[in-house]
């Protein structure tokens, strides 16, 4: 199973980015999908998650600015990030849980927000 994240980059404060993550390989039915991030010297933290049925949860820091979505037919998860701040700078990881209880992580994509 592979999770391929893309869409990271360098953006100015107030800018937007859309991250995408594609799951491929022998993955059983996907349940929850999520985005995490890890800034230098900090622990990895949950940014947003979405259930198979589309129920979303967000970290307080992401509420109102980030929108997570998924395409179940393509095994993809997205996060639209707007009004980006320097404190959003981190490596962003996609995360998937399948219905057998296995968890998978993507390789991470760097998001850098300049002030």
C-alpha angles and dihedrals in degrees: 000000000000132000113199116195124193142163102072123132148120118310136165124248109283093026130121138235134181118212122201131193127190123198117208139166132047097341119153122219109320119231118174123014124192149169123231130180137202124199121198111285093006136101122258110266136193114254102177141335137197130197125222087260093053102258109149135202128188138195111247089248091058101043113116093009107056129054122194121201139164142205108216093190091060100032090237134141127195138189121200109204121195136173089028119199132200088252088063088069108120145106107280120213130193118220132195134189119197127208091259090062099255120141126211133191132203124225095255134247124229120240116189122183115194122209 
